Amino acid sequence: MAENGEPLLNKQEHHENCEACKIEKLKESSNGIPLKLLFLVWIVTLAAALPISSLFPFLYFMIRDFGIAKREEDISYYAGYVGSSFMLGRALTSLLWGMVADMYGRKPVIIIGTVTVVIFNTLFGLSVNFWMAISTRFLLGSLCGMLGPMRAYAAEICRKEHQALGMSVISTSWGIGLIIGPAVGGFLAQPAEKYPHIFSRESLFGRFPYFLPCLVISIFAFVTVILSYWLPETLHMHGEKNIGQDVKEAALESNMDEPIGSQKTEVSVLSSCVPQKSLLKNWPLMSAIIVYCVFQLHDMAYSEVTS
């Protein structure tokens, strides 16, 4: 065995065509903070956070204009369905998007999520009835599952001593999005009534009074889609065969003085070192998830009760 006790996987060679290997090499050669990448992470997270709360200032009036509520007291009842449909879709698909990010990479999930904001947030602003509004919000939440992969991405681009900073960038951008989002919705909704000297009632924004704030956020998300192409992939994409070969080479180099039989045994163990323990039995992980769920329940309940 290696005398220094270091993991054998640390000795694998970097592949020139793998962006994740380039990131690992950059982290090994530099002790600095990847400010450029963290800035892009901040922008992408902001684009995902803006649509969440931007509808709350005008949701009451939107439901009223749909005419689905027979009494004024019923408007908040239908508004609750539209507001919660986004998080319902996200809750149903977040684990799936995490699995997709682990299989095919973080970057595709990030791009799909931002494109989803562009499409379905725009369609929400063009909603003409209650069912169109609730379906577009549900699809927006279901297909925009990049918050989890973004946290993994922020951790993977930073050295171990800077990973807390990467997580803070995600949380800061998320919080700013929850502040700016309602401001955009409040200032830009019903522009024909608030700014009649700029927008006429016969214009597009007069016929769709809640389209302007959604359009502004969608334009920002479109710019984010373009910027996302400069994000390097952090998931190693050179296949299990190459990774297994690297493990075998590292094992053989560190065990030259041991018998051949023990080398083969250790290589076989390293090659099958996938954790078999169920995540549900990992109490430190599950306790962190439960605490985070309670926090998010309080956070979203505070936002939802406003409308």
C-alpha positions in Angstrom: 0.0 0.0 0.0 1.1 3.6 -0.4 2.9 4.8 2.6 1.6 8.4 2.5 -2.0 7.1 2.8 -3.3 9.4 -0.1 -6.2 8.2 -2.2 -5.1 6.4 -5.3 -7.7 8.3 -7.4 -5.7 11.5 -6.8 -2.9 10.1 -9.0 -5.0 9.7 -12.2 -3.8 11.5 -15.2 -5.6 14.5 -16.6 -7.3 14.0 -20.0 -6.7 16.9 -22.4 -10.2 16.7 -24.0 -12.0 16.6 -20.6 -13.1 20.1 -19.3 -13.5 18.7 -15.8 -9.9 17.5 -15.8 -8.8 21.0 -16.9 -10.7 22.4 -13.9 -9.0 19.9 -11.6 -5.6 20.9 -13.0 -6.4 24.6 -12.6 -7.4 24.0 -9.0 -4.1 22.1 -8.4 -2.0 24.8 -10.0 -3.7 27.9 -8.5 -4.7 28.7 -5.0 -6.9 31.7 -6.1 -10.7 32.0 -6.2 -12.3 31.4 -9.6 -14.0 34.8 -9.7 -15.0 34.6 -13.4 -16.7 31.3 -13.0 -18.4 32.3 -9.7 -19.7 35.4 -11.4 -21.3 33.3 -14.2 -22.7 31.0 -11.5 -24.2 34.1 -9.8 -25.8 35.2 -13.1 -27.3 31.8 -13.8 -28.7 31.4 -10.3 -30.2 34.9 -10.5 -31.9 34.0 -13.8 -33.4 30.9 -12.1 -34.6 32.8 -9.0 -36.2 35.8 -10.7 -39.3 34.0 -12.0 -40.2 32.4 -8.7 -41.5 35.5 -6.9 -42.0 38.0 -9.8 -45.7 37.1 -10.2 -46.8 37.7 -6.6 -47.3 41.5 -6.9 -49.7 41.1 -9.8 -51.1 37.6 -9.3 -54.2 38.8 -7.5 -55.1 41.1 -10.4 -54.2 38.5 -13.0 -56.7 36.0 -11.5 -59.3 38.7 -11.2 -58.9 39.6 -14.9 -59.3 35.9 -15.9 -62.8 36.0 -14.4 -62.6 32.5 -13.0 -63.4 33.6 -9.5 -67.2 34.1 -9.0 -66.6 36.1 -5.8 -63.8 38.4 -4.8 -63.1 36.2 -1.8 -62.2 33.3 -4.2 -59.5 35.2 -6.0 -56.8 34.2 -3.4 -58.0 30.6 -3.6 -57.1 30.4 -7.3 -54.0 32.5 -6.9 -52.7 29.9 -4.5 -52.9 27.2 -7.2 -51.0 29.3 -9.7 -48.3 30.4 -7.2 -47.7 26.9 -5.8 -47.7 25.1 -9.2 -44.1 26.2 -9.8 -42.8 24.7 -6.7 -44.9 21.6 -7.1 -43.3 20.9 -10.5 -39.9 21.6 -9.0 -40.5 19.2 -6.1 -41.6 16.4 -8.4 -38.6 16.7 -10.8 -35.6 18.0 -8.8 -34.3 14.5 -8.0 -34.6 13.5 -11.7 -32.6 16.6 -12.8 -30.0 15.8 -10.2 -29.6 12.3 -11.7 -29.5 13.7 -15.2 -26.7 16.1 -14.1 -24.7 13.2 -12.6 -25.1 11.1 -15.8 -24.8 13.7 -18.6 -23.1 16.7 -17.0 -24.1 19.9 -15.2 -23.8 22.2 -18.2 -26.7 20.6 -20.2 -29.0 20.8 -17.2 -28.0 24.5 -16.7 -28.7 25.4 -20.3 -32.0 23.5 -20.4 -33.1 25.3 -17.2 -32.3 28.7 -18.5 -34.0 28.0 -21.9 -37.0 26.8 -20.0 -37.2 30.2 -18.2 -37.1 32.0 -21.5 -39.9 29.9 -23.1 -42.4 29.3 -20.3 -41.9 32.5 -18.4 -42.8 34.3 -21.6 -45.8 32.1 -22.2 -47.0 32.8 -18.6 -47.0 36.5 -19.3 -49.1 35.8 -22.4 -51.6 33.7 -20.5 -55.3 34.3 -21.4 -56.9 32.1 -18.9 -56.4 30.3 -15.6 -55.4 26.9 -17.0 -52.8 28.4 -19.3 -51.3 30.3 -16.4 -51.1 27.2 -14.1 -49.8 24.9 -16.7 -47.0 27.2 -17.9 -45.9 27.8 -14.2 -46.0 24.0 -13.6 -43.9 23.3 -16.7 -41.5 26.1 -15.7 -40.9 24.5 -12.3 -40.7 21.0 -13.7 -38.1 21.7 -16.5 -36.0 24.3 -14.6 -34.3 21.9 -12.1 -30.9 23.4 -12.1 -30.6 24.7 -8.5 -29.2 21.4 -7.2 -26.7 21.0 -10.1 -25.7 24.6 -9.6 -24.7 24.0 -6.0 -22.7 20.9 -7.1 -21.1 23.0 -9.9 -20.1 25.8 -7.4 -18.4 23.2 -5.2 -16.6 21.5 -8.1 -15.0 24.7 -9.5 -13.6 25.7 -6.1 -10.8 24.3 -4.1 -11.9 22.7 -0.8 -11.1 25.8 1.2 -13.2 28.0 -1.1 -16.3 25.7 -1.4 -18.1 27.6 1.4 -17.7 30.8 -0.7 -19.1 29.0 -3.7 -22.2 28.0 -1.7 -22.5 31.6 -0.5 -22.6 32.9 -4.0 -25.5 30.6 -4.8 -27.4 31.7 -1.7 -26.7 35.4 -2.2 -27.8 35.3 -5.8 -30.9 33.4 -4.9 -31.8 35.9 -2.2 -31.2 38.9 -4.5 -33.5 37.2 -7.1 -36.3 36.9 -4.5 -35.9 40.7 -3.9 -35.6 42.0 -7.4 -38.3 39.6 -8.8 -41.2 41.2 -7.0 -39.9 44.6 -7.7 -39.8 43.9 -11.4 -43.3 42.4 -11.3 -44.7 45.3 -9.3 -43.2 48.1 -11.3 -43.8 46.7 -14.8 -47.2 45.0 -14.5 -50.1 46.8 -16.1 -47.9 49.3 -17.9 -50.8 50.8 -19.9 -52.4 51.9 -16.7 -49.3 53.1 -14.9 -47.4 54.6 -17.9 -50.1 55.6 -20.4 -47.8 58.1 -22.1 -45.5 55.2 -23.1 -47.8 52.2 -23.5 -51.2 52.5 -25.1 -54.2 50.2 -24.3 -54.2 49.0 -27.9 -50.6 47.9 -27.8 -49.3 44.4 -27.0 -48.6 45.4 -23.4 -52.1 46.9 -23.1 -53.8 43.7 -24.3 -51.5 41.5 -22.1 -50.9 43.7 -19.0 -48.7 41.2 -17.2 -46.4 40.4 -20.2 -43.8 43.1 -19.7 -42.3 41.9 -16.4 -42.2 38.4 -17.7 -40.5 39.6 -21.0 -37.8 41.5 -19.1 -36.9 38.4 -17.0 -37.0 36.2 -20.1 -34.6 38.6 -22.0 -32.2 38.4 -19.0 -32.5 34.6 -19.1 -31.8 34.6 -22.8 -28.6 36.5 -22.2 -27.8 34.0 -19.5 -28.3 31.1 -22.0 -25.6 32.7 -24.1 -23.2 33.2 -21.2 -23.8 29.5 -20.1 -21.9 28.3 -23.1 -18.7 29.7 -21.5 -19.2 27.5 -18.4 -16.8 24.6 -18.5 -18.2 21.1 -17.7 -17.2 19.8 -14.3 -18.3 16.2 -14.7 -15.6 13.9 -16.0 -16.8 12.7 -19.4 -13.9 10.4 -20.4 -15.9 7.2 -19.5 -15.7 4.5 -17.0 -13.1 2.6 -19.0 -10.5 5.3 -18.7 -11.3 5.9 -15.1 -10.9 2.2 -14.4 -7.6 2.2 -16.2 -6.4 5.2 -14.2 -7.3 3.4 -11.0 -5.5 0.3 -12.0 -2.3 2.2 -13.0 -2.3 4.1 -9.7 -2.8 0.9 -7.8 0.0 -0.9 -9.6 2.4 2.0 -9.1 1.8 2.2 -5.4 2.0 -1.6 -4.9 5.1 -2.6 -6.8 6.6 -4.3 -3.8 3.5 -6.3 -3.0 2.6 -9.8 -4.3 0.7 -9.9 -7.6 -2.3 -11.6 -6.0 -2.8 -8.8 -3.4 -2.5 -6.2 -6.2 -5.3 -7.8 -8.3 -7.5 -8.0 -5.2 -7.0 -4.3 -4.4 -7.6 -3.2 -8.0 -10.8 -5.2 -8.1 -11.9 -3.6 -4.8 -11.1 -0.1 -6.1 -12.9 -0.7 -9.4 -16.1 -1.5 -7.5 -15.9 1.2 -4.9 -19.3 2.6 -5.7 -21.2 3.2 -2.4 -23.8 0.5 -1.8 -25.3 2.0 1.3 -28.7 3.6 0.9 -28.8 7.3 1.1 -31.9 7.1 3.3 -29.8 5.4 6.0 -27.2 8.2 5.9 -28.5 10.2 8.9 -26.2 13.2 8.6 -27.3 13.7 5.0 -31.0 13.1 5.8 -30.9 15.5 8.8 -29.4 18.2 6.6 -32.1 17.6 4.0 -34.9 17.8 6.6 -33.6 21.0 8.1 -33.3 22.5 4.6 -36.9 21.4 3.7 -38.2 23.1 6.9 -36.3 26.3 6.0 -37.6 26.3 2.4 -41.2 25.6 3.6 -41.0 28.7 5.8 -39.4 30.7 3.0 -41.9 29.9 0.4 -44.9 30.1 2.8 -43.9 33.6 3.6 -43.8 34.5 -0.1 -47.0 32.6 -1.0 -49.2 34.1 1.7 -48.7 37.6 0.3 -50.7 36.9 -2.8 
